[in-house]
Amino acid sequence: MKTKLLFPFFLFLFCLLTNAQTTGKYVLVIHGGAGGMDENMPDSLKQEYLSSLNKALEIGEQILANDGTAIDAVEKVINYLEDNPLFNAGKGSVLTSEGKAEMDAAIMSGKDLSCGAVTGVRKIKNPISLARAVMEKSQHVFFAGEGAEKFAKEIGFKFVNPKYFIVENRYETWLKEIKKKKKGTVGAVALDKFGNLAAATSTGGMSMKKPGRVGDVPVIGAGTYANNKTCAVSCTGWGEKFIKNTVAFNVSAMMEYKNMNLRDAVSEMINNRLSPDDGGLIAVDKDGNFTLQYNTKSMLRGYVTSDGKRDVIIWQK
């Protein structure tokens, strides 16, 4: 009987000492890339995209609703999207001008600004998990190409044949559209019940990019950023433009130094710092406010919150 009475006390003490009190509030926002998806696409394909976005939300929501961390939620959401050939990340990544998949990913924790990134990886099934390993198992932030894969081997990551990433429709696109560049990325931002923010982004980059090209996704502050003082951000679009404008960090900076709210800070970057058709981003702030903005024809996106808000969208409503 005494043991039963003491257990709640010790649980309370543990939470107090570890600052692990929960707010009960969580938010998860995701994107599957911004671009020019045709509204006249077959309904069956549209439903595949919407169903996949819903599945990604379910994976992340289950973690957050059960007192999981924001960093776990965004990683697992991105794992799913990387494994889904509908999206330009992991399996299904677009190809370089040499017909190979070169992938980038980054992850960041708003709690302590810890982060990890990889670029130009060709044999890692889930680049976002390698990015997290860089964050947690190395003293560095950013690994590239062979160095990233050497690090992966050292810590026991399993490798896959580079052919794994190439699905039929991507290969056909590479053969037919030698001059056409397609943009697309997957991303997730989350606020967990402990008040911590996290962001994760993964991509195959631009279709027909030159080998070795690096976009904004793995550049902390350009395509990915999280800070518990302000917000978590994941970007998608023309990477070079996001790098030049350090878009993800500037959203946070405008909130911290100019006292702008999340929506206005994101609007400033999308509408005034970027050009039309450059892309978009998703963001959630420390209070659970979130926004999904873009200046392209479409952006695959969705969100779910602890108070029952939920939607998946492709075009403007």
C-alpha positions in Angstrom: 0.0 0.0 0.0 2.8 2.4 1.0 4.6 1.6 -2.3 1.5 2.5 -4.3 1.3 5.8 -2.4 5.0 6.6 -2.9 5.1 5.9 -6.6 3.1 9.0 -7.7 5.4 11.1 -5.4 8.5 9.8 -7.0 7.1 10.2 -10.5 6.3 13.9 -9.6 9.8 14.3 -8.2 11.4 12.8 -11.3 9.4 15.1 -13.6 10.4 18.1 -11.5 14.1 17.3 -11.5 14.2 16.5 -15.2 12.0 19.5 -16.2 9.8 16.9 -17.9 6.4 18.4 -17.1 4.1 18.0 -20.0 1.8 20.7 -21.4 -0.5 18.2 -23.1 -0.2 20.2 -26.3 1.5 18.9 -29.4 1.6 19.9 -33.1 3.0 18.2 -36.1 3.2 19.8 -39.6 4.6 18.1 -42.7 5.3 18.8 -46.3 6.0 16.6 -49.3 7.5 19.3 -51.6 6.4 22.5 -53.3 6.0 22.8 -57.1 3.6 22.7 -59.9 1.5 19.6 -59.4 -1.3 19.4 -62.0 -4.8 19.8 -60.6 -6.0 17.6 -63.4 -3.9 14.6 -62.3 -5.7 11.3 -62.1 -7.9 11.1 -59.0 -6.2 7.8 -58.1 -2.8 9.5 -57.9 -4.2 12.4 -55.9 -5.6 10.0 -53.4 -2.3 8.2 -53.2 -0.6 11.4 -52.2 -3.2 12.4 -49.7 -3.3 8.9 -48.2 0.5 9.0 -47.8 0.4 12.4 -46.1 -2.2 11.0 -43.7 -0.1 8.0 -42.9 2.9 10.2 -42.2 0.8 12.3 -39.8 -0.5 9.1 -38.1 3.1 8.0 -37.5 4.1 11.2 -35.9 1.0 11.8 -34.0 1.2 8.4 -32.3 4.6 9.3 -31.0 3.6 12.8 -29.8 0.3 11.7 -28.3 2.1 9.1 -26.2 4.5 11.6 -24.7 7.2 11.0 -27.3 9.7 13.7 -28.3 9.5 16.1 -31.2 12.9 14.8 -32.5 11.7 11.2 -32.6 8.4 12.3 -34.3 10.1 14.2 -37.1 12.7 11.5 -37.7 10.1 8.7 -38.0 7.8 10.8 -40.2 10.7 11.5 -42.6 11.7 7.8 -42.5 8.2 6.9 -43.9 8.4 9.6 -46.6 11.9 8.5 -47.6 10.6 5.0 -48.0 7.6 6.1 -50.1 8.6 6.3 -53.8 6.0 9.1 -54.4 8.3 11.6 -52.8 11.6 13.1 -53.8 13.6 11.7 -50.9 15.2 8.4 -50.2 13.6 5.8 -52.5 12.2 7.7 -55.5 14.8 10.5 -55.3 15.2 12.5 -58.6 18.5 11.8 -60.4 21.6 13.8 -61.2 22.7 14.5 -64.8 24.7 11.2 -64.5 21.6 9.2 -63.6 22.4 8.7 -59.9 20.6 9.6 -56.7 22.5 11.9 -54.4 20.6 12.7 -51.2 20.7 15.4 -48.5 19.1 15.5 -45.1 19.2 17.6 -41.9 17.7 17.4 -38.4 17.7 19.9 -35.6 16.5 20.0 -32.0 15.3 23.3 -30.7 16.0 22.3 -27.1 19.8 22.9 -27.3 20.3 23.8 -31.0 22.0 20.4 -31.6 21.8 19.4 -35.3 23.2 17.0 -37.8 23.3 17.0 -41.6 24.5 14.9 -44.5 24.9 15.6 -48.2 25.6 13.6 -51.3 24.9 10.2 -49.8 24.2 7.4 -52.3 23.9 4.2 -50.3 22.1 5.1 -47.0 18.4 4.0 -47.0 17.3 6.7 -44.7 19.5 9.8 -44.8 17.6 11.6 -42.1 18.6 8.8 -39.6 22.2 9.3 -40.6 21.8 13.0 -40.0 20.5 12.3 -36.5 23.5 10.0 -35.9 25.8 12.9 -36.9 24.0 15.0 -34.3 24.1 12.5 -31.5 27.2 10.3 -32.2 29.8 12.7 -33.5 31.3 16.0 -32.4 30.5 17.5 -35.8 27.4 18.8 -37.6 27.9 18.2 -41.3 29.3 15.2 -43.3 29.5 15.0 -47.1 29.6 12.2 -49.6 32.2 9.5 -49.0 33.0 11.0 -45.5 29.3 10.7 -44.5 29.1 7.1 -45.7 32.4 6.2 -44.0 31.0 7.6 -40.7 27.8 5.5 -41.3 29.9 2.4 -41.7 31.8 3.1 -38.5 28.7 3.3 -36.4 27.0 0.3 -38.0 24.6 1.7 -40.5 23.3 -0.8 -43.1 24.0 0.1 -46.8 21.8 -0.5 -49.8 22.6 -0.8 -53.5 22.3 2.6 -55.1 19.8 1.1 -57.5 17.3 0.8 -54.6 16.6 4.6 -54.8 15.8 4.6 -58.5 12.1 3.8 -59.3 10.8 3.5 -62.8 9.1 6.8 -63.2 12.2 8.7 -62.0 14.3 6.9 -64.5 11.9 7.7 -67.3 11.9 11.4 -66.2 15.7 11.4 -66.4 15.6 9.9 -69.9 13.0 12.2 -71.3 13.5 15.5 -69.5 17.2 16.3 -69.7 16.7 20.0 -69.4 13.8 20.2 -67.1 14.5 20.7 -63.4 12.1 19.5 -60.8 12.0 20.6 -57.2 10.8 18.6 -54.2 11.6 17.8 -50.6 10.0 16.2 -47.6 10.0 17.9 -44.2 8.4 17.8 -40.8 8.3 20.2 -37.8 6.9 19.4 -34.4 6.2 20.7 -30.9 6.0 18.0 -28.3 4.2 17.9 -24.9 7.5 18.9 -23.2 7.6 22.2 -25.1 10.5 21.2 -27.3 10.6 21.9 -31.0 12.3 19.9 -33.8 12.7 20.1 -37.6 13.8 17.6 -40.1 14.1 17.8 -43.9 15.2 15.2 -46.6 15.6 15.4 -50.3 16.9 14.0 -53.5 17.5 17.6 -54.7 16.9 19.0 -58.1 16.3 16.7 -61.1 19.3 16.8 -63.4 21.5 18.6 -60.9 25.2 18.5 -61.5 26.9 15.8 -59.4 28.0 17.2 -56.1 25.5 20.0 -56.0 24.2 20.9 -52.5 20.9 22.6 -51.9 19.4 24.3 -48.9 18.1 21.2 -47.1 21.3 20.1 -45.2 22.4 23.7 -44.6 21.4 24.5 -41.1 19.6 27.9 -41.1 18.8 27.8 -44.8 16.4 24.8 -45.3 16.2 23.5 -41.7 16.2 25.2 -38.3 14.7 24.8 -34.8 15.0 26.9 -31.7 12.8 26.5 -28.6 12.9 30.3 -28.1 11.0 30.8 -31.4 10.1 28.1 -33.9 11.0 25.1 -36.0 11.2 25.4 -39.8 11.5 23.1 -42.8 11.7 24.5 -46.4 11.2 23.2 -49.9 11.8 24.7 -53.3 14.7 26.2 -55.2 17.6 25.5 -52.8 20.0 28.2 -54.0 17.4 30.9 -53.2 16.8 29.6 -49.7 20.6 29.5 -49.1 21.1 33.0 -50.3 18.3 34.3 -48.0 19.1 31.9 -45.1 15.3 31.5 -45.0 14.8 29.1 -42.1 17.0 31.0 -39.7 15.6 34.4 -40.7 12.1 33.3 -39.8 13.4 32.6 -36.3 15.5 35.8 -36.2 12.6 38.0 -37.1 10.6 36.5 -34.3 13.4 36.8 -31.7 14.8 40.2 -32.6 11.9 42.0 -34.2 9.1 40.5 -32.1 7.2 39.4 -35.2 4.7 36.6 -34.9 5.2 33.3 -36.8 2.8 33.9 -39.7 4.2 37.4 -40.4 7.8 36.3 -40.3 7.1 33.4 -42.7 5.1 35.7 -45.0 8.0 38.2 -45.1 10.4 35.5 -46.3 8.0 33.9 -48.8 6.5 37.0 -50.3 9.2 39.6 -49.9 12.6 37.8 -49.8 11.9 35.0 -52.3 10.7 35.3 -55.9 7.4 33.8 -57.2 7.6 30.1 -57.7 10.7 29.7 -55.5 9.0 27.4 -53.0 7.5 27.3 -49.5 8.0 26.2 -45.9 6.2 24.9 -42.9 6.8 26.2 -39.4 5.5 25.8 -35.8 6.3 28.1 -32.9 6.9 27.5 -29.2 3.3 28.2 -28.4 1.9 25.8 -30.9 0.9 28.2 -33.7 1.8 26.9 -37.1 1.7 28.0 -40.7 2.2 26.4 -44.2 3.1 29.0 -46.8 4.3 28.8 -50.4 4.4 30.8 -53.7 4.3 27.9 -56.1 1.3 26.3 -57.7 1.0 23.7 -55.0 2.6 22.3 -51.9 1.9 18.8 -50.5 1.3 19.5 -46.9 -0.6 18.4 -43.8 -0.9 19.0 -40.0 -2.3 17.5 -36.9 -2.7 19.0 -33.4 -3.6 17.8 -29.9 -6.8 19.7 -30.0 -8.2 17.8 -33.0 -7.1 20.0 -36.0 -6.1 17.9 -38.9 -5.9 18.2 -42.7 -3.9 17.2 -45.8 -3.8 19.5 -48.8 -2.1 19.8 -52.2 -3.5 23.0 -53.7 -5.1 26.2 -52.3 -8.5 25.7 -50.8 
